[in-house]
Amino acid sequence: MGRSPEGPPPPPVVQRVRFRYAKRGRLRFSSHRDFQRALERALRRAGVPMAFSAGFTAHPKVSYAGAAATGVASEAEYVELALAGRVEPEALRKALDASLPDGLDVVEVVEVATPGALADRLEASEWEIALPGVDLGTLQRAATALLDAEVVEVQRLTKNGMRTADARGPVVAATCRAAAQPADDVPCAILRLVVRHVTPSVRPDDVLAAMRQVADFVPPVPPRVTRLAQGPLDAAAAVVGDPLAPDRDAAGVPASA
């Protein structure tokens, strides 16, 4: 017979909460594993009553969804926590935010009040890509060439080897504008993308690689990429919604800024 851990079973889950956090400034270069370690420390420092899994290697019940790549800033990263004691969401937000490094900022915490997995609500992302040294006309021509194509296959090296994916199909919208205040009179164009979440994932660098194929578009310096939103997709309007809205509405609390 298999051995069982000694001692009583872990306390049951009495509350689940979801929170949105941002990766800003230099912390955009933190990896997902870096954030996991920082969050584990923050949970201990803040005294959060975490629920734990059973077994010999018990661990806190934390669910991560749709993490942005290293080097990418984000205003919309999401985590779900299972708790063994009840907490007030805003107090938890303040405690976690104070315990995490500056640049990993907890924006909002809501109690889970509706059924369904958080990951199932993350259907698409909205991205903003700043392209220093690129004028608006050049970017518009490249974006038009991308949207006019039916399929643009790109390759990416992954931990499982080289993968090929269609970088055009998941793109719901691609719009362009000029930066409001270009630095040192150097032009800077801004590309806004709405991209469906697919498997394998299509990231902003894949879309830029596709634009290179169809329009010979090569930015002179590395782009600055920020995820502005991820959540349910209104494809007709090319709008990414708020995945925390159902829980917030059920609890009758207003949206955070």
C-alpha positions in Angstrom: 0.0 0.0 0.0 1.1 3.5 -0.7 2.2 5.7 2.2 0.1 8.6 3.3 1.4 11.9 4.8 1.3 12.0 8.5 -0.8 14.6 10.3 -4.2 16.1 9.6 -5.3 17.0 6.1 -4.9 20.6 4.9 -7.7 23.0 5.8 -10.5 23.3 3.1 -10.7 26.1 0.6 -13.2 28.7 2.0 -12.6 31.5 -0.5 -11.1 32.0 -4.0 -9.9 35.4 -5.2 -8.5 36.5 -8.6 -6.2 39.4 -9.1 -4.8 41.5 -11.9 -1.2 42.7 -11.8 1.0 44.7 -14.0 4.7 44.3 -15.1 6.1 47.8 -15.5 9.5 49.5 -16.1 12.5 47.3 -15.6 10.4 44.5 -14.2 9.2 43.8 -17.7 12.4 41.8 -18.0 11.3 39.4 -15.2 10.4 35.9 -16.3 7.2 34.1 -15.3 9.3 32.0 -12.9 10.7 35.2 -11.4 7.2 36.3 -10.7 6.2 33.0 -9.2 9.1 33.2 -6.7 8.3 36.8 -5.9 4.6 36.0 -5.3 5.4 33.1 -3.1 7.5 35.4 -0.9 4.9 38.1 -1.0 2.2 35.6 0.2 4.3 34.6 3.2 5.2 38.2 4.1 1.6 39.4 3.8 0.4 36.5 6.0 -2.2 35.4 3.3 -4.1 32.3 4.6 -3.3 30.1 1.6 -5.0 26.7 1.0 -2.5 24.0 0.3 -2.6 20.8 -1.7 -2.5 17.4 0.0 0.4 15.0 -0.2 4.1 14.8 0.6 4.9 17.9 -1.5 2.1 20.3 -0.4 2.1 23.6 -2.2 -0.1 26.7 -2.1 -3.0 26.6 -4.5 -2.1 29.2 -7.0 -3.3 29.2 -10.6 -1.6 31.3 -13.3 -3.2 32.2 -16.6 -1.8 33.7 -19.8 1.6 35.0 -18.6 3.4 37.5 -20.9 6.8 36.7 -22.2 10.1 37.9 -20.7 10.9 41.4 -21.9 7.2 42.3 -22.4 5.5 44.9 -20.2 1.9 44.2 -19.3 -1.1 45.9 -17.7 -3.2 42.7 -17.6 -1.7 39.6 -16.0 -4.0 37.3 -13.9 -3.7 34.9 -11.0 -6.2 33.0 -8.9 -5.6 32.1 -5.2 -7.4 29.5 -3.1 -7.6 30.5 0.5 -8.1 28.7 3.8 -9.5 31.8 5.5 -11.6 34.7 4.3 -10.0 38.0 3.4 -11.2 41.4 2.3 -10.2 41.9 -1.4 -8.9 45.4 -1.1 -6.9 44.7 2.0 -5.3 41.8 0.3 -4.5 43.9 -2.8 -2.7 46.5 -0.6 -0.8 43.8 1.4 0.4 42.0 -1.8 1.2 45.2 -3.6 3.4 46.3 -0.6 5.1 42.9 -0.5 6.0 42.7 -4.2 8.9 44.6 -5.9 8.1 48.0 -7.4 7.1 47.3 -11.0 5.1 44.2 -10.1 2.0 46.1 -9.2 -1.3 44.5 -8.0 -4.0 46.5 -9.6 -7.2 44.7 -8.5 -8.4 41.8 -6.4 -11.9 40.4 -6.6 -13.6 37.4 -4.9 -14.6 34.6 -7.3 -18.3 34.7 -7.5 -19.1 33.0 -10.8 -18.5 29.5 -12.1 -15.9 28.7 -14.8 -12.2 28.7 -15.1 -10.4 32.1 -15.4 -8.3 30.8 -18.2 -11.4 30.1 -20.3 -12.2 33.8 -20.3 -8.8 34.8 -21.7 -9.7 34.5 -25.4 -7.5 37.3 -26.8 -5.0 40.0 -26.0 -4.6 43.6 -27.0 -1.0 44.7 -27.6 0.7 48.0 -28.1 4.0 47.9 -30.0 6.0 51.1 -30.0 8.4 51.2 -33.0 11.1 54.0 -32.6 12.6 55.1 -35.9 9.6 53.9 -37.9 7.3 56.5 -39.6 3.6 56.1 -39.6 3.3 55.6 -43.4 5.8 52.7 -43.4 4.0 51.0 -40.6 0.6 51.5 -42.2 1.8 49.9 -45.5 3.2 46.9 -43.6 0.0 46.4 -41.5 -2.2 46.6 -44.6 0.0 44.0 -46.4 -0.4 41.7 -43.3 -4.2 42.1 -43.2 -4.5 41.5 -47.0 -2.7 38.2 -46.6 -4.7 35.0 -45.9 -1.9 33.0 -44.3 1.6 34.0 -43.2 3.6 31.2 -41.7 6.5 32.0 -39.3 8.9 29.8 -37.4 9.8 30.1 -33.7 12.3 28.0 -31.7 10.6 26.6 -28.6 11.7 24.1 -25.9 10.1 21.4 -28.1 12.1 22.4 -31.2 11.2 24.6 -34.2 7.5 25.3 -34.5 5.6 26.7 -37.5 2.5 28.7 -37.1 0.2 31.0 -39.1 0.8 34.5 -37.6 -2.0 36.1 -39.7 -5.1 34.0 -38.8 -5.3 35.0 -35.1 -4.9 38.7 -35.8 -8.3 40.3 -35.4 -7.2 43.9 -35.8 -4.1 45.9 -36.6 -4.2 49.6 -36.4 -1.5 52.3 -36.5 -0.9 55.7 -35.1 2.0 58.1 -34.5 3.4 58.5 -31.0 2.2 61.7 -29.3 5.6 63.0 -28.4 8.5 61.4 -30.3 11.8 61.5 -28.4 14.5 63.7 -29.9 12.4 64.3 -33.0 12.9 60.7 -34.0 9.6 59.3 -35.5 7.9 56.6 -33.5 4.9 54.7 -34.8 2.5 52.7 -32.6 1.0 49.4 -33.7 -2.1 48.2 -31.9 -2.9 44.5 -32.3 -5.8 42.4 -31.1 -4.8 38.7 -31.3 -6.7 35.6 -30.5 -5.2 33.1 -28.1 -4.5 30.0 -30.1 -2.2 26.9 -29.8 0.7 27.3 -30.4 0.4 30.9 -29.3 1.0 33.8 -31.7 3.0 36.6 -30.0 3.7 40.2 -31.1 7.2 39.2 -32.3 5.5 36.5 -34.5 3.3 39.2 -36.1 6.3 41.4 -36.7 8.0 38.5 -38.4 5.0 38.0 -40.6 5.1 41.7 -41.5 8.7 41.3 -42.5 7.7 38.5 -44.9 4.9 40.3 -46.6 6.3 43.9 -46.6 10.0 43.6 -45.9 9.3 45.5 -42.6 12.3 45.6 -40.4 12.3 48.0 -37.4 15.6 49.7 -36.9 15.7 49.1 -33.1 13.9 46.6 -30.9 10.3 47.4 -30.4 8.7 48.1 -26.9 5.8 45.8 -26.4 3.0 46.2 -23.8 0.0 44.0 -23.3 -2.9 46.4 -22.6 -5.6 43.8 -22.0 -6.5 40.1 -22.2 -9.9 38.6 -21.7 -13.1 37.8 -23.6 -13.1 38.8 -27.3 -15.8 40.8 -29.1 -14.5 40.0 -32.6 -17.0 42.2 -34.5 -15.8 45.3 -32.5 -12.2 44.0 -32.1 -12.5 44.7 -28.4 -10.9 42.7 -25.6 -13.1 42.6 -22.5 -12.4 42.4 -18.7 -12.2 38.8 -17.4 -12.9 40.0 -13.9 -16.1 41.8 -14.8 -18.5 38.8 -14.0 -17.1 38.4 -10.5 -17.0 42.1 -9.9 -20.6 42.5 -11.1 -21.8 39.6 -9.0 -20.2 41.2 -5.9 -21.6 44.6 -6.8 -18.3 46.4 -6.7 -17.0 49.0 -9.1 -14.2 48.5 -11.6 -10.7 49.6 -10.6 -8.8 52.2 -12.5 
